[in-house]
Amino acid sequence: MKKPVLPTIAAYFLLLTAASAFLTLYRMRVAGYAWTTPLIPHSSLSVKGQWLWVAGAAAANVGIAIALMRGWSWAKPLLFASLAVNEGVGLFTSEIDVLSILLGLAFAAAPVIMVVLSRPAAPSPGTARIGRRAAARRAIGLGCYWAAAFVLFVVLTALFGANTPPRATGSEAGAGLFVIAALAIMLAGGAVIGTFAVAAREAALVLISLPSYLIVYCIWTYLSLKLVYPKHPWHFQWDATGMWLAMLGMGGFGLMAMAEWREAT
C-alpha cells in the first residue's frame, strides 16, 4: 500500500519539529547552558521543567510520526491528545499575550489539519507486500533520505537566520555546497532502494515535506521573534532561503509525477 501523502507530510512535520528541538538542546548543551538557561520565553515553568518538557515533547513527536508513517490506528488520537496537552500546558504556564499563544497553536495545528483532511490510501498491488531483503533496502534508503533532510534543515535554517560564518552555511554559495551534498546522499539512498517508482515517491515526499515545513517554520519564527522581542533588529534572508525552498519543492513534485507515471505504466 502506498503511503498516504498528507499523513506522511504531517509525520515529517513532527520529525522536523523534533529535530529542531533536539538540535536546540544540543547547541545549548555544547555552549554550556544545559539546565541553566530557559528555553521558553516568559514561561512560569522552572528551567529544569522547560528542558524536560521540550525533550519529552520532541520524543513524543518522533513516536507519533513513526506511528503515522506505519498507519497505526492509535496515531491520530495520540496526535490530537498531544496537541491538546502541549497547548494546555503552554496556556497555563505562559505569561505572553494571547496573540503569541495563537501563533504557536497555528504552527502546532498544521500536522493535525493535514491528518484530518487526509483520505485512506488505495491499495497498490506493486507495493502491498515486499520481502525482507527489499524491506531492509528500503529502510536503509529511507535512512539516507532522512539524513539528507536533516542536513538540508540545518543548512537552510542557518541560511534563513543569517547566524553562521560566511564561509560555512551563511552564504548562498556555502549553502549550495551542503544542499548538493544532501542531494547526493538522497541519490545514494535511492540507489539502495533499487525500485525507481518507490525511490522516487519516497524522495518526493521528503522534498515536498521539507520546504512545506520550512515555509511555516520561517514565518512562525519571524512573527514569534517580532512579537516577543519587537525592539531587536532581526535580519532574515528571505530571498536566498525562498529560492532553495522553491527549487526543492519543484523537484519533489516532479519526482512525485514521475513516480505516479511509472506506477501507472
C-alpha positions in Angstrom: 0.0 0.0 0.0 1.2 3.5 -0.9 1.9 5.9 2.0 -0.9 8.4 2.1 0.6 11.8 1.2 -0.9 14.1 3.8 -0.3 11.9 6.9 3.2 11.3 5.7 3.9 15.0 5.3 2.4 15.5 8.7 4.7 12.9 10.1 7.7 14.7 8.5 6.4 18.0 10.1 6.6 16.2 13.5 10.0 14.8 12.8 11.4 18.1 11.7 9.9 19.8 14.8 11.6 17.2 17.0 14.8 17.7 15.1 14.6 21.4 15.7 14.1 20.9 19.4 16.9 18.3 19.8 19.2 20.5 17.8 18.5 23.4 20.1 19.1 21.3 23.2 22.4 20.0 21.8 23.6 23.5 20.9 22.7 24.8 24.3 24.5 21.9 25.9 27.6 22.4 23.8 27.6 26.1 24.7 27.5 25.2 28.4 23.9 26.4 29.1 22.4 23.0 29.8 19.8 23.0 32.6 20.7 26.6 33.4 19.1 28.7 30.7 15.4 28.9 30.0 14.2 27.6 26.6 10.6 29.0 26.6 10.4 32.8 26.7 8.1 34.2 29.5 7.2 30.7 30.9 6.4 30.2 34.5 7.9 26.6 34.4 11.3 26.2 36.1 14.3 25.9 33.9 14.6 22.2 34.5 10.9 21.8 33.8 11.3 23.6 30.5 14.2 21.3 29.4 12.3 18.2 30.4 9.2 19.4 28.7 10.9 20.3 25.4 12.8 17.0 25.4 9.7 14.9 26.2 7.5 16.7 23.6 10.2 16.1 21.0 10.4 12.4 21.8 6.6 12.2 21.7 6.7 13.8 18.2 9.1 11.2 17.0 6.9 8.4 18.3 3.7 9.8 16.8 5.5 10.4 13.4 6.6 6.8 13.2 3.0 5.7 14.1 1.6 7.9 11.3 4.0 6.5 8.8 3.2 3.0 9.8 -0.5 3.7 9.6 -1.3 2.6 13.2 -4.8 3.3 14.3 -3.9 5.0 17.6 -1.6 7.5 15.9 -4.4 10.1 15.1 -5.9 10.1 18.6 -2.4 10.4 20.1 -1.6 13.3 17.8 -4.8 15.1 18.9 -4.1 14.5 22.5 -0.5 15.7 22.1 -1.7 19.0 20.6 -4.3 19.5 23.4 -1.8 18.7 26.2 1.0 20.9 24.7 -1.3 23.9 24.1 -2.9 23.4 27.5 0.4 23.5 29.3 1.5 26.4 27.3 -1.7 28.3 28.0 -1.5 27.8 31.8 2.3 28.4 32.1 2.9 31.2 29.6 3.0 34.9 30.5 2.9 36.2 27.0 0.0 37.7 25.2 -2.9 35.8 23.5 -1.6 36.6 20.0 1.7 34.7 20.7 -0.2 31.7 22.0 -2.5 31.6 19.0 0.6 31.8 16.7 2.1 28.8 18.5 -1.3 27.0 18.2 -1.4 27.6 14.4 2.1 26.2 14.0 1.4 23.1 16.1 -2.0 22.5 14.4 -0.6 22.2 10.9 0.1 18.4 11.0 -3.2 17.9 12.8 -5.1 19.6 9.9 -3.3 17.5 7.4 -4.3 14.3 9.1 -7.9 15.4 9.4 -8.1 16.3 5.7 -6.4 13.0 4.6 -8.2 10.1 3.0 -7.4 6.4 3.2 -4.9 5.4 0.5 -6.0 3.0 -2.2 -4.1 -0.4 -2.2 -1.2 -0.6 -4.6 -0.6 -4.1 -5.9 3.1 -3.4 -6.7 3.9 -2.4 -3.1 1.5 -4.3 -1.0 4.0 -6.9 0.1 7.7 -6.9 0.0 10.3 -9.4 1.1 12.7 -8.9 4.0 15.6 -8.0 1.7 13.6 -5.3 -0.1 12.3 -4.1 3.3 15.9 -3.8 4.6 17.0 -2.0 1.4 14.0 0.4 1.8 14.8 1.1 5.5 18.5 1.9 4.6 17.4 4.1 1.7 14.9 5.9 3.9 17.7 6.4 6.5 19.7 8.1 3.8 16.7 10.3 2.9 16.2 11.3 6.5 19.9 12.1 7.0 19.7 14.3 3.8 16.6 16.0 5.1 18.3 16.8 8.4 21.3 18.3 6.6 19.0 20.4 4.5 17.1 21.5 7.5 20.2 22.6 9.4 21.7 24.4 6.4 18.5 26.2 5.3 17.5 27.4 8.8 21.0 28.7 9.3 20.9 30.5 6.0 17.5 32.0 6.9 18.7 33.2 10.3 22.0 34.5 8.8 23.7 33.4 12.0 26.7 31.4 10.7 30.1 32.3 9.3 30.1 33.5 5.7 32.3 30.6 4.6 30.1 28.0 6.2 26.3 27.9 5.6 25.6 31.6 5.9 26.1 32.4 2.3 24.2 31.2 -0.8 27.4 29.6 -2.3 28.2 27.8 1.0 24.6 26.7 1.4 24.7 25.4 -2.1 27.6 23.0 -1.4 25.7 21.5 1.5 22.5 21.2 -0.5 24.3 19.4 -3.3 25.9 17.0 -0.7 22.5 16.3 0.8 21.0 15.6 -2.6 23.9 13.2 -3.3 23.0 11.4 0.0 19.4 11.1 -1.3 20.7 9.8 -4.6 22.6 7.1 -2.8 19.5 6.3 -0.8 17.5 5.9 -4.0 20.1 3.6 -5.4 19.9 1.4 -2.3 16.1 1.2 -2.5 16.6 0.0 -6.1 13.0 0.3 -7.4 12.6 3.6 -9.3 8.9 4.2 -8.5 9.3 3.5 -4.8 12.6 5.5 -4.5 11.1 8.5 -6.5 7.9 8.6 -4.4 9.8 8.4 -1.1 12.2 11.1 -2.2 9.3 13.3 -3.4 7.6 13.1 -0.1 10.8 14.3 1.6 11.3 17.1 -0.9 7.7 18.2 -0.6 7.6 18.0 3.2 10.8 19.8 3.9 10.1 23.1 2.0 6.5 23.0 3.2 7.6 22.7 6.8 10.3 25.4 6.4 7.9 27.9 4.9 5.7 27.5 8.0 8.8 27.5 10.3 10.3 30.6 8.8 7.0 32.6 9.0 6.4 31.4 12.6 10.0 32.2 13.6 9.8 35.7 12.2 6.4 36.5 13.7 7.3 34.9 17.1 10.5 36.9 17.5 8.9 40.1 16.4 6.2 39.6 19.0 8.4 38.5 21.9 11.4 40.8 21.1 10.0 43.7 19.0 12.9 46.1 19.5 15.6 43.7 18.4 17.0 44.3 14.9 16.3 40.9 13.4 17.7 40.1 10.0 16.5 37.2 7.9 17.5 36.1 4.4 14.1 35.5 2.8 15.2 35.7 -0.8 18.1 33.2 -0.6 16.1 30.7 1.5 13.0 31.0 -0.6 15.0 30.3 -3.8 16.2 26.9 -2.3 12.8 26.0 -1.0 11.2 26.7 -4.3 13.7 24.5 -6.2 13.5 21.7 -3.7 9.7 21.8 -3.7 9.5 21.8 -7.5 11.9 18.8 -7.6 9.7 17.0 -5.2 6.5 17.5 -7.2 8.4 16.5 -10.3 9.6 13.2 -8.7 6.0 12.5 -7.5 4.7 12.9 -11.0 7.4 10.6 -12.4 6.6 8.0 -9.7 2.9 8.1 -10.4 3.5 7.8 -14.2 5.9 4.9 -13.6 3.4 3.1 -11.4 0.6 3.6 -13.9 2.6 2.1 -16.8 
